Amino acid sequence: MLLPLFFLFHPAGAQTRTDSTVIIGNNRIVHQGRIYRQNAPYVTLGYGMGYNLGKGSAEQNMMVSYHHFIKGIGLFGGYHSSSDEKIWWRSYQKLTDLYLGVGKRWETIRLNASIFGGPSLAYGSYTGSHPDHGKDWAWGFMQPGLVLEGQLSYRLLYDVGLGLSFYGSLNRYYQVAGAQVHLFFSTAYVRNYE
């Protein structure tokens, strides 16, 4: 007789209803007949335009980011590339970042917003006035940098969405900032609700 009352007052057994979504505890929700876990890892694939702060010119860029969450703290890592030509073409003006960092996420049934930042290994090639040669030159570089990323995604389905990313990549030789359209893929789906 007391066991059913226990589930009414215990957080793991509690259920609340909000706009056809049921929160079933343990960071799980039921939405449109499926169980999803909240704060699940996700991947974004972005492509867009940026502005090279040193050159004063527009560039194309792409970013692939993985976001993982442990007790509300976000960890992210990924690959970023920016160039004055198409990303897949060879250019003497190209930046590549491999990065790791931390951040924060806010999510609802339809929206996912996040902000992340951290150090990167920046490498590539740059054209401009070389510190040793004193004239226009093309040279390669590899050094530490910083990558920042802010995202807003609209979930078309709970696990799949489309959104905008705003980013910045800074290092000694190459500073670029811009925006991208990205695809959002989450691993939140658990199973159908029975």
Sequence and secondary structure as in RCSB ss.txt:
>XXXX:A:sequence
MLLPLFFLFHPAGAQTRTDSTVIIGNNRIVHQGRIYRQNAPYVTLGYGMGYNLGKGSAEQNMMVSYHHFIKGIGL
FGGYHSSSDEKIWWRSYQKLTDLYLGVGKRWETIRLNASIFGGPSLAYGSYTGSHPDHGKDWAWGFMQPGLVLEG
QLSYRLLYDVGLGLSFYGSLNRYYQVAGAQVHLFFSTAYVRNYE
>XXXX:A:secstr
 HHHHHHHHSTTT  EEETTEEEEETTEEEETTEEEETT  EEEEEEEEEEETTTTEEEEEEEEEEEEEETTEEE
EEEEEEEESS TTS  SSEEEEEEEEEEEEEE SSEEEEEEEEEEEEEEEEEEE TTT SEEEEEEEEEEEEEEE
EEEEESSSSEEEEEEEEEEE SS EEEEEEEEEEEE  EEEE  
